[in-house]
Amino acid sequence: MSDTASVVFLAFTIVESLIIVFANIFTIYVFWKHRTRLRRNSFLLKNLAIADLLVGMIEAIALGTSDIPNNVGKDSPIKDTPFETILRLSRLSYFCASIAFLVMISLERAYALIYPLRHQVLSSKWYHWSAFVVWIAVIIIVVTWCLLSEYDLLKNSNWTSFYASFTLLSFAVICASCYVIRRGLSRRFPVLNTVHDIKNGTEQNSKLSKTLYIVIAASLVCWFPSVVTYSIRFQCGRSCLPNTLFFFSSCFRLANSWINPVIYCLKFTMFKRALTNMNPCKQSQRCPNLLYR
């Protein structure tokens, strides 16, 4: 890849990293501000925002300590150090956490549309345990691989194989969930009009599913180029694809971490209100529904 292309890619990646950090800080702030009035459906979205924030932060650190020095002809200050191993594995793990929460959200929405009445009485502890399992898995991956790398028991091909396999499996699960969600949204669920709470809950469930379907579909679009390029490289090595195409897919992969806050601002009332309140030229308007149940 030419020097000009490298500079353009690095500049674009820097901008994306900053957008990811600020967009997800804003998302977490809005969720935290309205935490007392939000329902359990927002819990996985909060954790997804935290995972995406960590993706942006670790990407910015990697750019400053490794990627930029390597592309300007200087040695990285962390080259051949334990910090380089931790940084590389953290980069991988936070991406895996982001994917895992997308999988959780897609499965939760599929379950909500297949069994709407059961979903309404589902305990909040299942959401908490789901997030707990994802973060514990991330910690275990980082700690285990750091120890294995310290004693030269882990090769680069091993974590590349894991990343490729995990991404492909997650991609398949999300695609299947999207199919179920799409089928569920295309049909009407029978609701007893005499029971107002059940009817209202089912309607809110359908509205939230439509919005999260857009979130999940946008994530699939962002992840697809990366899945294809990683799969090809995993099968036949680095020589199969030009670096320009590989780095282009990486930019799409990073876009997955900032596209969600954009969709929230377009679809969720509390995000629209937060943006309006940030603009001193506009008067804030009160709206009773902050987020679909």
Buried (B, 14 or more C-beta within 10 A) or exposed (E): BEEEBBEBBBEBBBEBBBBBBBBBBBBBEBBEBBEEEBEBBBBBBBBBBBBBBBBBBBBBBBBBBBBBBBBEEEEBEBEEEEEBBBBBBBBBBBBBBBBBBBBBBBBBBBBBBBEBEEBBEBEEEEBEEBBEEBBEBBEEBBEEBBEBBEEEEBEEEEBBEBBBEBBBEBBEBBEEBBEBBBEBBEEEBEBEEEEEEBBEBBBBBBBBBBBBBBBBBBBBEBBBBBBEBBBBBBEEEEEEBEEBBBBBBBBBBBBBBBBBBBBBBEBBBBBBBBEEEEEEEEEEEEEEEBBBB
